[in-house]
Amino acid sequence: MVRIIMHGCNGHMGQVISGLVEQDPEAEIVAGIDIADQGKNSYPVFTDMKECQVEADAIIDFSSAKAVDALLDYSAQRQIPVVVCTTGLSEEQLAKIEETSKKVAVLKSANMSLGINTLMKLIQDAARVLATAGFDMEIVERHHKLKLDAPSGTALALADSLNEAMDNQYHYVYDRSQRREQRDSKEIGISAVRGGTIVGEHEVIFAGPDEVIEFKHTAHSKAVFGKGAIEAAKFLAGKPAGRYDMSDVING
């Protein structure tokens, strides 16, 4: 049984994960940390992180960027591995994650979905065959109208996976509206769509002479990210200090 501290337990994803863990016989949430105890959880909630001295095997973080620095310090001090799911971190905070990983196990990925991370592995295999044969590579991502950044971090991570498979020979193109020239064979096009309540769709297209191969992942709810975070916590429990990501979880 993996014992989890849920950092940001009263937020939307904290509550999603709390519900998922209740149905998981291999995990339990032994404590929560949030700015307020709303009395709606079956486990104790601490409003002061330092007061949380409950024994645990891993921390799952779905909070806010401003709370991550203190969390990393807490994780290192108590030697509890941490799965950092909070987005919008600064360059300084990303650097702190790398520094903290020298003291305790830290897992951080652009997307926590098991499906997306499996997709990243699949498209690398496809790129080595298809891009080498002259196929063009394009990425189309779709998200809800409230999403501020474009392209998504996941779309960029997919592009990086393709580029890594091709020895980083490619460059990225985000907007062709001002271009009047033929597509470069060494570019990866990334297009962003924003509208409605789309949770997240990512499509990787390999377009070649007279045939097209498409890989597509659709998230129907944010629960897919919660499931991935729980699997990451199970994986990270007992791991030595180091920097991990979801590819490590996928590969076992």
C-alpha positions as CSV (number, residue, x, y, z in Angstrom):
1,M,0.0,0.0,0.0
2,V,1.5,3.3,-1.1
3,R,0.8,6.1,1.4
4,I,0.3,9.5,-0.3
5,I,0.2,13.1,0.9
6,M,-2.1,15.1,-1.4
7,H,-0.7,18.7,-1.8
8,G,-3.5,20.9,-3.0
9,C,-6.1,18.4,-1.8
10,N,-9.1,20.8,-1.9
11,G,-8.5,21.9,-5.5
12,H,-10.3,20.3,-8.5
13,M,-7.5,17.8,-9.3
14,G,-6.9,17.2,-5.6
15,Q,-10.5,16.1,-5.2
16,V,-10.4,14.1,-8.4
17,I,-7.3,12.2,-7.2
18,S,-8.9,11.7,-3.7
19,G,-11.9,10.0,-5.4
20,L,-9.7,7.8,-7.6
21,V,-7.5,6.7,-4.7
22,E,-10.6,5.6,-2.7
23,Q,-11.2,3.1,-5.5
24,D,-7.5,2.0,-5.7
25,P,-6.6,-1.0,-3.4
26,E,-2.9,-0.2,-3.9
27,A,-2.9,3.3,-2.5
28,E,-4.3,5.6,0.2
29,I,-4.1,9.2,1.0
30,V,-2.9,9.6,4.5
31,A,-2.9,13.4,4.7
32,G,-3.8,16.5,2.7
33,I,-2.2,20.0,2.6
34,D,-4.2,23.1,1.5
35,I,-4.6,26.7,2.5
36,A,-7.9,25.8,4.3
37,D,-9.4,22.7,5.8
38,Q,-12.9,22.5,4.4
39,G,-13.8,19.4,6.3
40,K,-14.8,17.4,3.2
41,N,-12.0,14.9,3.2
42,S,-11.7,11.5,4.9
43,Y,-8.1,12.2,5.8
44,P,-6.5,14.9,8.0
45,V,-5.8,18.2,6.2
46,F,-3.0,20.5,7.3
47,T,-3.1,24.2,6.5
48,D,0.5,24.6,7.6
49,M,2.8,22.2,5.6
50,K,5.4,22.1,8.4
51,E,2.8,20.6,10.8
52,C,2.2,17.6,8.5
53,Q,4.5,15.0,10.0
54,V,2.5,12.0,8.8
55,E,4.5,9.1,7.5
56,A,4.2,8.8,3.7
57,D,5.8,7.2,0.7
58,A,5.1,9.9,-1.9
59,I,3.6,13.4,-2.3
60,I,1.3,14.3,-5.2
61,D,1.3,18.0,-6.0
62,F,-1.6,19.7,-7.8
63,S,-1.5,23.2,-6.3
64,S,-0.3,26.6,-7.5
65,A,3.1,27.7,-8.7
66,K,3.6,29.9,-5.7
67,A,3.4,26.9,-3.4
68,V,5.9,24.7,-5.2
69,D,9.1,26.2,-3.7
70,A,8.1,25.4,-0.1
71,L,6.9,21.9,-1.2
72,L,10.3,21.1,-2.7
73,D,12.0,22.1,0.5
74,Y,9.6,20.0,2.5
75,S,10.1,17.0,0.3
76,A,13.8,17.2,0.6
77,Q,13.8,17.7,4.3
78,R,11.5,14.8,5.0
79,Q,12.9,12.6,2.3
80,I,9.5,11.9,0.7
81,P,9.5,11.6,-3.1
82,V,7.3,14.1,-4.9
83,V,5.3,14.1,-8.1
84,V,5.1,17.7,-9.3
85,C,2.0,18.2,-11.4
86,T,1.5,21.9,-11.0
87,T,2.0,23.9,-14.3
88,G,3.2,27.4,-15.0
89,L,6.5,27.1,-13.2
90,S,9.2,29.7,-13.7
91,E,12.6,28.9,-15.0
92,E,14.0,29.4,-11.5
93,Q,11.5,26.8,-10.2
94,L,12.3,24.3,-12.9
95,A,16.0,24.8,-11.9
96,K,15.0,24.2,-8.2
97,I,13.3,20.9,-9.2
98,E,16.6,19.8,-10.8
99,E,18.5,20.8,-7.7
100,T,16.0,19.1,-5.3
101,S,16.2,15.9,-7.4
102,K,19.8,15.6,-6.2
103,K,18.5,15.1,-2.6
104,V,15.2,13.2,-3.2
105,A,13.3,11.6,-6.0
106,V,11.3,14.1,-8.0
107,L,9.0,13.4,-11.0
108,K,7.9,16.1,-13.3
109,S,6.3,15.7,-16.8
110,A,4.6,18.1,-19.3
111,N,1.6,15.8,-19.2
112,M,0.6,13.2,-16.6
113,S,-1.6,11.1,-18.9
114,L,-0.4,7.5,-19.3
115,G,-1.9,7.6,-22.8
116,I,0.0,10.8,-23.9
117,N,3.3,9.4,-22.6
118,T,2.7,6.1,-24.4
119,L,1.9,8.1,-27.5
120,M,5.3,9.9,-27.2
121,K,7.0,6.6,-27.3
122,L,5.0,5.3,-30.3
123,I,5.6,8.4,-32.4
124,Q,9.3,8.2,-31.9
125,D,9.3,4.7,-33.5
126,A,7.0,6.0,-36.3
127,A,9.3,9.0,-36.9
128,R,12.4,6.9,-37.3
129,V,10.6,5.0,-40.1
130,L,8.4,7.6,-41.7
131,A,10.3,10.8,-41.4
132,T,13.4,9.1,-42.7
133,A,11.2,8.0,-45.7
134,G,10.3,11.6,-46.4
135,F,7.0,12.0,-44.6
136,D,6.2,15.5,-43.2
137,M,5.3,15.7,-39.5
138,E,2.5,18.0,-38.2
139,I,0.9,18.4,-34.8
140,V,-2.6,19.8,-34.2
141,E,-3.8,20.4,-30.6
142,R,-7.2,21.4,-29.4
143,H,-8.2,22.8,-26.0
144,H,-11.0,24.7,-24.3
145,K,-11.4,28.4,-24.8
146,L,-10.1,29.4,-21.4
147,K,-6.6,27.9,-22.0
148,L,-4.2,30.8,-22.1
149,D,-1.0,29.3,-23.6
150,A,-0.6,28.2,-27.2
151,P,0.7,25.8,-28.3
152,S,0.2,23.6,-25.3
153,G,3.1,22.2,-23.3
154,T,2.0,18.7,-24.4
155,A,2.2,19.7,-28.1
156,L,5.7,21.0,-27.5
157,A,6.6,17.8,-25.7
158,L,5.3,15.7,-28.6
159,A,7.3,17.9,-31.0
160,D,10.4,17.4,-28.8
161,S,9.8,13.6,-28.9
162,L,9.7,13.6,-32.7
163,N,12.8,15.8,-32.9
164,E,14.7,13.7,-30.5
165,A,14.0,10.6,-32.6
166,M,15.5,12.5,-35.6
167,D,18.6,13.7,-33.8
168,N,17.2,17.2,-33.3
169,Q,17.5,18.1,-37.0
170,Y,14.1,19.7,-37.1
171,H,12.8,23.2,-36.3
172,Y,9.2,24.2,-35.2
173,V,6.8,26.4,-37.2
174,Y,3.8,27.8,-35.3
175,D,2.2,30.1,-37.9
176,R,2.3,30.0,-41.7
177,S,0.0,32.9,-42.3
178,Q,2.8,35.3,-43.2
179,R,4.9,32.7,-45.2
180,R,4.8,32.4,-49.0
181,E,7.2,29.6,-49.5
182,Q,7.2,25.8,-49.8
183,R,7.2,23.8,-46.6
184,D,10.7,22.9,-45.4
185,S,11.2,19.2,-45.1
186,K,13.0,19.7,-41.8
187,E,10.1,21.5,-40.0
188,I,7.4,20.3,-37.6
189,G,4.3,22.3,-37.9
190,I,2.3,22.9,-34.7
191,S,-1.3,24.3,-34.9
192,A,-3.5,25.3,-31.9
193,V,-7.3,25.3,-31.7
194,R,-9.2,27.0,-28.9
195,G,-12.9,26.6,-28.3
196,G,-15.7,25.4,-26.1
197,T,-14.9,22.9,-23.3
198,I,-12.5,20.7,-25.1
199,V,-10.4,19.0,-22.3
200,G,-7.5,18.2,-24.6
201,E,-6.9,16.6,-28.0
202,H,-3.5,16.0,-29.6
203,E,-3.0,14.7,-33.1
204,V,0.3,13.8,-34.7
205,I,0.2,13.5,-38.5
206,F,2.7,11.9,-40.8
207,A,1.9,13.0,-44.3
208,G,3.7,11.2,-47.1
209,P,3.3,10.6,-50.9
210,D,-0.3,9.2,-51.3
211,E,-0.7,8.1,-47.7
212,V,-1.2,9.6,-44.3
213,I,-0.8,8.1,-40.8
214,E,-2.4,9.8,-37.8
215,F,-1.9,9.2,-34.1
216,K,-4.5,10.9,-31.9
217,H,-5.1,11.2,-28.1
218,T,-8.3,12.6,-26.7
219,A,-8.8,13.4,-23.0
220,H,-12.5,13.3,-22.1
221,S,-12.0,14.4,-18.6
222,K,-9.2,15.6,-16.3
223,A,-9.4,12.2,-14.5
224,V,-6.8,10.9,-17.0
225,F,-4.2,13.2,-15.4
226,G,-5.1,12.1,-11.9
227,K,-4.8,8.4,-12.8
228,G,-1.3,9.1,-14.2
229,A,-0.3,11.0,-11.1
230,I,-1.3,8.1,-8.9
231,E,0.6,5.6,-11.0
232,A,3.6,8.0,-10.9
233,A,3.4,8.1,-7.0
234,K,3.3,4.3,-6.9
235,F,6.4,4.2,-9.2
236,L,8.3,6.8,-7.2
237,A,7.8,5.3,-3.8
238,G,11.1,4.0,-2.5
239,K,13.1,5.3,-5.5
240,P,16.5,6.9,-4.8
241,A,17.1,10.6,-5.4
242,G,17.0,11.6,-9.0
243,R,15.0,13.3,-11.7
244,Y,12.2,11.2,-13.2
245,D,9.4,11.7,-15.7
246,M,6.4,9.7,-17.0
247,S,8.5,7.8,-19.5
248,D,10.1,6.1,-16.5
249,V,6.7,5.1,-15.3
250,I,5.7,3.8,-18.8
251,N,8.9,1.8,-19.1
252,G,8.7,0.5,-15.6
